[in-house]
């Protein structure tokens, strides 16, 4: 069952095609395509493990921390951690 508090309103998500850098805890970095972006998180292409906390450098956003909330078939949903996620949606 879906908990409405965990799912941002879809109207605040934006389809994008941005190349982000994924920074792993062991120090290595790789590029990945962000295809959906909101203040709360993003959808990113690649193979990730649910629960991992990573850092992402996203063009025009900067460097943010996020947790992998779901992963399926080469895509993952990232929920941002920190100040970015706490901002109210823009009107």
SULWO-V435508 format. One record per run of one state. SS is the DSSP state (@ for helix, = for strand, . for the rest). FROM is the first residue (numbers start at 0). TO is the last residue. If there is no record, write none. Layout:
SS;FROM;TO, SS;FROM;TO
This chain:
.;0;2, @;3;5, .;6;8, @;9;11, .;12;12, =;13;22, .;23;27, =;28;36, .;37;39, =;40;44, .;45;51, =;52;57, .;58;60, =;61;71, .;72;73, =;74;80, .;81;81, @;82;85, .;86;90
